[in-house]
Amino acid sequence: MNKKMLLVLVGLLGLQLSSDLVMGQQWGHLSARFVFDGTPPKPVPTVVNKDQAVCGKFKLMDESLVVNAKNKGIANVVVFLRDTKKPAIHPDYEKALKDKVVLNNINCRFEPRVALIRTGQAVVLGNKDPVGHNTKIDTFFNPGVNPLIPSGAQLDQKFMVEERLPARVSCSIHPWMNAWLVVRSNPYFAASDADGKIHIKNIPAGTWEFQFWQEKSGYVRTVTVGGKKTEWKRGRADLKITAGKTLDLGDVVVDKKLFE
């Protein structure tokens, strides 16, 4: 057997072992609902000082803290697994890696407020407004981007390096416009919905460090879980994921002082 053939066989064996490890891995899930501690703040109108003929008709509100008036759920809380131990990736997520994530300029705001992608996954920067926008993304480790996107146009962008925290997205033309881009090397992340809920599926069983972040509070540190007040240093908490089960944190009540 020559050296070249031996290297090929070693490579194939490595791929098979990696596949076997993934297939033999056990998986669990994580759920939570983030709740504002106190009376939900009233929405604050945004000052529209550019392209008022177009943007002024949308009655825009400040979205840096969005709290559901009916159930106190906090939207856009970011949760992600810090992959210091390089978790196995469930096969379902590998299929989703080919899907493009869309971040649109629409009605003179970004949609969604929080976009989540994996390294190497394409994000489509679009503009559905009748006016031009730029989409400036201030990254920590990837080259920053700031394309001008004319009305009706779009372009694909990829980020190849994991970002330690969400990267700010802004429009210099319309200074009230902001969003956040989460770039992670593993798929175990989520942003809370309008009711404050998150659900992350198919996490490898074991104890993992998760990080919690919200744009106005920064790190989500002071919380009450299961009736017990606790401090998550730098917004981090070790959580045990059990195979075949959902770790449901229930209502995570976030101290309102974090948003002051």
C-alpha positions in Angstrom: 0.0 0.0 0.0 1.5 3.3 -1.0 1.6 6.4 1.2 -1.1 8.3 -0.7 -3.6 5.5 -0.4 -2.8 5.1 3.3 -3.6 8.8 3.9 -6.9 8.4 2.0 -7.9 5.4 4.2 -6.9 7.3 7.4 -9.0 10.2 6.3 -12.0 8.0 5.6 -11.6 6.3 8.9 -11.6 9.7 10.7 -14.8 10.7 8.9 -16.5 7.4 9.9 -15.4 7.8 13.5 -16.7 11.4 13.6 -20.0 10.2 12.1 -20.3 7.4 14.5 -19.7 9.8 17.4 -22.5 12.1 16.2 -24.9 9.3 15.6 -24.2 7.9 19.1 -24.6 11.2 20.8 -27.6 11.8 22.9 -29.6 15.0 22.7 -31.8 17.2 24.9 -33.5 20.6 24.7 -33.6 23.9 26.5 -36.7 26.2 27.1 -37.2 29.4 29.0 -39.4 32.5 29.1 -37.8 35.9 30.0 -40.1 38.1 32.1 -39.8 41.8 33.0 -39.7 42.4 36.8 -42.4 45.1 37.4 -44.8 47.1 35.3 -43.9 46.8 31.5 -42.5 50.1 30.2 -44.6 52.0 27.7 -43.4 52.1 24.1 -41.4 55.3 23.3 -41.9 56.9 19.8 -38.8 57.1 17.6 -37.7 60.5 16.4 -37.7 60.3 12.6 -35.5 63.1 11.2 -34.7 61.8 7.7 -36.9 60.9 4.8 -39.9 61.9 6.8 -42.3 61.6 3.8 -41.6 57.9 3.8 -40.4 56.9 7.2 -42.6 59.3 9.2 -45.8 57.4 8.3 -44.8 54.2 10.1 -45.2 55.4 13.7 -41.9 53.8 14.7 -41.1 52.9 18.3 -37.9 52.4 20.2 -37.2 48.7 20.1 -34.2 48.5 22.4 -36.4 47.0 25.1 -39.7 45.3 23.9 -41.9 44.0 26.7 -45.2 42.4 26.1 -47.9 44.5 27.9 -50.1 41.4 28.5 -47.6 38.9 29.9 -44.4 40.9 30.6 -42.4 38.7 28.2 -39.2 40.3 27.0 -38.5 40.0 23.3 -35.0 39.7 21.7 -33.1 38.2 24.6 -30.2 36.3 23.1 -29.2 32.9 24.4 -26.3 30.9 23.1 -24.1 28.0 24.1 -20.4 29.1 24.6 -18.6 26.3 22.7 -15.4 26.2 24.7 -15.7 22.4 24.7 -16.7 22.2 21.0 -20.2 20.5 21.1 -21.3 17.9 18.6 -23.6 19.2 16.0 -27.0 17.4 15.5 -27.4 16.3 11.8 -30.6 18.4 11.4 -28.6 21.6 11.9 -26.1 20.7 9.2 -29.0 20.7 6.7 -30.1 24.1 7.9 -26.6 25.6 7.4 -27.4 25.8 3.7 -30.5 28.1 4.4 -30.0 31.8 4.0 -31.0 34.2 6.8 -32.7 37.4 5.7 -32.0 40.7 7.3 -34.2 43.3 5.6 -34.6 47.1 5.7 -38.4 47.4 5.7 -40.6 50.3 6.9 -37.5 52.2 7.8 -36.4 49.6 10.4 -34.5 46.4 10.4 -36.4 43.1 10.4 -35.6 41.0 12.4 -34.3 42.9 15.3 -31.9 40.0 16.1 -30.6 37.9 13.2 -28.9 34.6 14.0 -26.4 32.8 11.8 -23.6 30.3 11.9 -20.1 30.9 10.6 -20.1 30.5 6.9 -23.9 30.8 6.6 -25.1 33.4 4.2 -27.1 36.3 5.4 -29.1 38.3 2.8 -29.0 42.0 3.4 -32.1 43.4 1.6 -34.0 46.7 1.2 -37.8 46.7 0.6 -38.2 50.4 1.2 -38.6 53.0 -1.5 -35.6 54.8 -0.1 -31.9 53.8 0.0 -30.3 52.3 3.2 -26.9 51.3 4.2 -26.4 48.2 6.4 -23.4 48.8 8.6 -22.3 45.8 10.7 -19.7 46.5 13.4 -18.1 43.1 14.0 -15.4 42.3 16.6 -13.4 39.6 14.7 -14.8 39.6 11.1 -14.1 42.4 8.6 -16.8 45.1 9.1 -19.2 45.7 6.2 -21.2 48.8 5.3 -22.8 48.4 1.9 -25.2 50.9 0.4 -28.4 49.0 -0.6 -30.7 50.7 -3.1 -34.4 50.3 -3.0 -35.3 46.8 -4.0 -31.8 45.4 -4.0 -30.2 42.8 -1.9 -26.8 41.1 -1.4 -25.3 38.0 0.3 -22.8 38.3 3.0 -20.9 35.7 5.0 -18.9 35.9 8.3 -16.3 33.2 8.7 -15.3 33.8 12.3 -17.4 33.5 15.5 -18.3 36.7 17.2 -18.1 36.6 21.0 -21.2 38.9 21.4 -24.0 40.2 19.0 -22.7 42.7 16.5 -24.5 46.0 16.1 -26.2 46.6 12.8 -27.1 50.2 11.9 -28.0 52.6 9.1 -26.0 55.8 8.9 -28.6 57.4 6.7 -31.4 56.8 9.3 -29.8 56.9 12.7 -32.7 55.4 14.6 -32.3 52.1 12.8 -30.6 49.4 14.7 -30.5 45.6 14.8 -28.1 42.9 16.0 -26.3 40.0 14.2 -25.4 36.9 16.2 -22.6 34.9 14.5 -21.8 31.6 16.2 -19.8 28.4 15.2 -22.5 26.1 16.7 -26.2 26.2 16.2 -27.3 26.2 19.8 -28.7 29.8 20.0 -32.0 31.6 20.1 -33.6 35.0 20.5 -36.8 35.3 22.6 -40.1 35.8 20.7 -42.8 38.4 21.5 -43.9 36.3 24.5 -40.3 36.1 25.8 -39.9 32.5 25.0 -36.9 30.5 23.6 -36.6 26.9 22.7 -33.3 25.3 21.6 -33.6 21.8 20.2 -31.1 18.9 20.0 -28.3 20.1 22.3 -25.7 17.4 23.2 -26.4 15.9 26.6 -24.0 17.2 29.3 -23.3 20.4 31.2 -22.7 23.4 29.1 -22.1 27.1 29.7 -24.8 29.3 28.2 -24.7 33.1 27.8 -27.7 35.5 28.1 -27.7 39.0 26.6 -30.1 41.8 25.7 -29.2 45.0 23.9 -30.3 47.4 26.6 -29.1 45.5 29.6 -26.1 43.9 28.0 -25.4 40.8 30.0 -28.5 39.4 31.6 -27.1 39.0 35.1 -29.6 39.5 37.9 -32.5 37.0 37.5 -35.0 35.0 39.5 -35.4 31.4 38.5 -37.8 29.1 40.2 -38.4 31.7 42.8 -34.7 32.0 43.7 -32.8 35.2 43.0 -29.4 34.5 41.4 -26.5 36.3 39.8 -25.3 35.1 36.4 -21.8 36.5 36.2 -21.2 38.1 32.8 -24.6 36.7 31.9 -23.3 33.1 32.0 -24.8 30.0 33.6 -23.9 26.3 33.6 -26.9 24.2 32.6 -27.2 20.5 32.5 -28.9 19.1 29.4 -30.3 15.6 29.9 -30.8 13.1 27.0 -34.3 12.9 25.8 -35.6 15.6 28.1 -36.2 19.4 28.0 -34.6 21.5 30.6 -37.3 24.1 31.2 -36.1 27.1 33.2 -39.7 28.4 33.3 -40.1 32.1 33.9 -36.7 33.8 34.1 -37.6 37.1 35.8 -35.1 39.7 34.9 -34.3 42.5 37.3 -35.7 45.8 35.9 -32.7 47.7 37.2 -30.6 46.1 34.5 -32.5 48.3 32.0 -32.1 51.6 33.8 
